[in-house]
């Protein structure tokens, strides 16, 4: 397996922490075989995001789906608690106490589900 520093072409710098490769204009022209006059971004260097070849795309998609689902469940729990508390406040005339209780309980339930979901990422 190659790391980002080994994958960087000559004339390019690399930051292993971000996995990105910064390519100078000369290295970019040589790498892509383009004359400088035909490049639309002639004044800027190219930033290439490097990903390992053996990284499983299905695993990345699974983790991304879990992350989105966790964020959505947090949002949905807070909004559900807010709406339920607001409706109960209107029905029982206890403004704003059930609204506050609904947001609090929705936040607690949302964070619990968020932590439970994100623990499956690793």
N, C-alpha and C positions, 0 to 999 in steps of 0.2 A: 504494500500500500504506500502510495506517495503522499507526502504532506505538501502543504501549499508552497513552502519554500522550495522544495525540489521540483514542483510542477511549474514554477515561474520561469518564463523565458529569459534569455540574456537581456539585460537592460531594464528589468522589471524589479520592483521592490515588493516585499510581501510582509504582511502582518499576520503571524500565525494565529493570534487570538481571534481575529474576525474571519479568517478564511478568505480574505479578499486579496487580490493581486493588483497593484498599481503599475500600469505599463506606461513607460515614457513614450513620447511621440515617435522617436526613432525605432524603438522596439515594436511599437504598434504597426508602423508602416512596414517593417520587415516581416512581422508575424502574419499580417493579413495581405501583404503584397499590394498595398494601395499607394499610389503616389499622393503626396501631401495635398496637392491642389484639388483632388477629388473628394477629400474627406470633408463632411459637413461640419465636424467639430474639430477643426484643425488646431485650435488653440488649447484644447483640453486633452488630458491624457485619458485613457480608457480604464475603467474600473471593472474588473472581471471577478465575479463571485465564483469561488472554487468550491466544488463539492466532491467528496471522495466518490470514486466510481462504484465501490462496493456498497454504497448506501442504498438500502432497499426503499424504493419509492412507495411501495405499499405500506411500509412501516411509517414513513413520513406522513402519508395521507391519513393513516389511522390516528397518529398522534395529533395531527391538525384537527381532525374531526372531533376528537375527545376534548381538545382545548376549546373549540367553538361551542360544543355542547355544554361544557362547564360554565363558560361565560354566559350563555343564553339561559341556563338554569338559574344562575345567580340573579340575572335581570328579571326573569319571569317570577321568581319567588318574591322578590321585593315588590314588584308591581301587583302581584296577586294579593299580598298582604295589605298593600295600600288600598286597593279597590275593595277588598272585603271589609276592612276597617272603616272606610268611608261609607259604604252601604249600610253597615250596622249602625254607624253613628247617625245617619239620616233616619233610619227606621226606629231606633231607640231614643234618639234625641240626646245623646251623650257627648256631643262635640267637645273637644277633639280627641278624647281619651281612647276610644277604640281605634281611631285612625293611627295614633301613635303606637298603640299595642300591636296593630296589624303590621305596620312598617317594621317594628322591632322584631316580631316573630318571623316575618318574611325574610328579614336580613339574616337572622340566626339560621333559619332553614336553608337559605340560599348559600351562605358561607359553608355550612355543613356539607351540602351537596357539591359545592365547588371544590372543597378540599378532598372529598371522597372521590370525585371524578379525576382531579389532577393527580392523585396518588397513583392512578393507573398508567400515567405517562411514562414512568421510568421502567 
